């Protein structure tokens, strides 16, 4: 998994699965913890480079959503593939997490 952070945009490349979740969770939580209250309103996660996702990867997204909203911010997923959008819909994460098709 390759992860890069620029401003409020976290870009993920590779597989979002059990092998990568520890690294992804750490980077996501670090990015969330770096959001400034009253200044940064959202963390954008660009998933256009994600090849596949499994249940553990979806769990990391759900956990990041809880953490970011608990701090008064918003999580936005961008560049989701059709497969990922379907997985998010099946788990009903699309009801709570903003999902946008366009990559950053």
Secondary structure, 3 states (H helix, E strand, C coil): CEEEEECCEEEEEEEECCCCHHHHHHHHHHHHHCCCCCCCCEEEEEEEEEEEECHHHHHHHHHHHHHHHHCCCEEEEECCCHHHHHHHHHCCHHHCCEEECCCC
